[in-house]
Amino acid sequence: MNFDFTETQLMIRETARKFAEDELAPSTIERDEQEEFPHEAVKKLGELGFMGMMAPEQYGGAGLDTISYLLAIVEISKVDASCGVIMSVNNSLVCYGINEWGSEEQKQKYLIPLATGKMLGAFALSEPEAGSDASNQRTIAVRDGNYYVLNGTKNWITNGANADVVLVMATTDKSKGSHGVSTFIVEKGIPGFSVAKKEKKLGIRSSDTVSLSFLDCRIPVENRIGEEGFGFKFAMRTLDGGRIGIAAQALGIAKASLHASLNYSKQRKAFDQPIAAFQAIQFKLADMATKIDAAELLTLKAAALKEAGKPYALAAAMAKLYTSKIAVDAALEAIQIHGGYGYVREYLVERYLRDAKITEIYEGTSEIQRLVISRALLKD
């Protein structure tokens, strides 16, 4: 088993790290406070090839492997988890979904601008009554000649307010349950498509999360991905890869928490010595580092299985479940180590906690990950 990264992977990691430090860090706190979308940073990420990292070069992507993508998400999320999730959705859900199951026409029209960062994508599965029960789609698409007429509401949509295209799951045959769901590529600006509400959130505040409304939207048949009824399978298979991206985001937050704790414990003095000299602090740091390493290995395993073309859904669920928990735990410990300073916004660790919590919820809650894992274990 080789634990060494390739030269390309190391270069990608370093490029992402430098971008995060130079381009994101100076404005991260202000954007969090103002809930401001990082338009300029996302544009630059696209120019660097980070918005379509795994898409083939022929479709405008960087043609990189899943581990390179994971390393980049970690470095971005160490500084700004909001940018991490924007990048993850565009890469893991939108570009990946169109590349794997889209038609050649869809790839030419949508994947190329999405992968090059000239367009931004969103993934619309969740609804007011279809969160963890994603098969309960109330959004309806009715065939009308060469179009589908789309009606419904989606919520909790990352990138939704700023996306140029949205992958929308909708019921095309209610009698078939989850087998009657289809996926459509919906362009921003078509009549009847609107942003209904922007959420005021605890964390990842410079990433927009909105509700979307569809009222008699006419979607061309050629914008359906795959056959009718493929939509639920499309969503579930795409989310398997998305969970690797969210695990990487959580890993970045956890690493940032540890880094801040190490620095602070060396500088902060109590009883005439750095608090790092106290065993109580040393044990906290040791536990944080050990758990973060375990989370990283789980996430790398999932990425390596995906890259090798092997089944990875179970590994991705395990990685997301464990890494998201470790991100929350590490942020809590970072606050405890910082004491009162950890509770104020002057220090970054309170934001790490606010950003970490969502990783246990979106793209499949921790409870859903446990269901995925237990069902896989009990299947044989």
Residue, then its C-alpha position, 0 to 999 in steps of 0.5 A: m500500500n503506497f501512501d505517497f502522493t504523485e507529483t501532480q497531486l502534490m502540485i494541485r494541493e500546493t496550488a489550492r493552498k496558495f490560492a486559499e491563503d492569497e485569494l480567500a483568506p483576506s476576505t473570508i471573515e467579511r464575506d461570512e459576516q455579510e453573507e456575501f457570495p465569493h463571485e470573484a474567487v469562484k471565477k478564479l477557481g474556474e480559471l485555475g481548473f478547480m471547477g471541473m477537476m475530474a471532467p475530461e479535458q475534451y469537455g473543458g475539464a482538468g482531467l484529474d483524478t479523484i484524490s487530486y480533487l479531494l486534496a484541493i477541496v481540503e485546502i480550500s475548506k481549511v480557509d473557507a468552507s463556503c468556497g469548498v462546498i461551492m466547488s464540491v457541488n459544481n464538481s461532484l454533483v453537476c459536472y460528474g452527473i452530466n459527464e457520466w450520464g448526459s448526452e453528447e449534446q448536453k456535454q457540449k452545451y453544458l459540461i464544457p462551460l461548467a467545467t471551465g468555470k464560465m457557468l456555475g451549477a446547482f443540484a436540486l433534489s431536496e423539497p419541503e417534504a423530500g429531504s432524507d426521503a428523497s423519493n417523495q418528489r412533489t415537483i412534477a414534470v408533465r410531457d407536452g410534445n417536445y417539452y416537459v412542463l415543470n411545476g414545484t418547489k425545491n429547497w436547501i439548494t446550494n449555489g441556487a441563487n447564482a447558478d446558471v444551470v440547475l439539475v432538477m429531479a421531478t416526478t414524471d410518473k407518480s404511479k412508479g414511485s422512485h422509478g418515476v423520477s426523472t432529471f432535467i437540466v434547467e437553465k437560469g432565466i427561463p420563464g417561470f423559474s425563480v429564486a423564492k427564498k435565501e436562507k439565513k444560516l448558522g454557517i457556510r454563510s458566503s455560500d448561498t442556500v435558497s429555495l427555487s420555484f418552478l411555475d409552468c417551466r417548459i423544459p425541452v425533452e433534450n434536457r432530460i438526463g437519461e431515460e424517463g424514470f432514471g432520475f432517482k438512480f441518477a441522484m443517488r449515484t451522483l450523491d455517492g461521489g458528492r459525499i467524498g467532496i463533503a468529507a473532504q470539506a469536513l476534513g479541511i475544517a477539522k485540520a484548520s481547527l487542529h492547526a489553530s489549536l496548536n498555534y494558540s496552545k504554544q502562544r497562550k500562557a497560564f501559570d508562567q508557561p504555554i498551555a501546551a505544556f499541560q497534559a490536559i491540552q496535550f491529550k486534546l491535541a493528540d486525540m484531535a490529530t489521531k481522529i483527523d488522520a483516521a478520517e483522512l484515511l477513510t476519505l482517501k480510501a473512498a476516493a481511491l476506490k472511486e478512481a479505480g472504478k470499484p464500488y465505493a458507495l459504502a466507503a463514501a458513506m463511512a467517510k462522510l459519517y466519520t469525517s463530519k463528526i470529527a469536524v464538529d468534535a475538532a471545532l468544539e475542542a478548538i474552542q475549549i482550548h481557546g477558552g473564552y477567546g474561542y467564543v468570540r469572532e476575533y478568533l476563527v474557531e467559532r466559525y469552524l464550528r458553525d461551518a462544520k455542523i452542516t457537514e453532518i446534515y447535507e448530502g445525506t444526514s449522518e442518520i442516512q449514512r448509518l442506514v446506507i452502511s448498515r444495509a450494505l453490511l446486512k445485504d450478504 
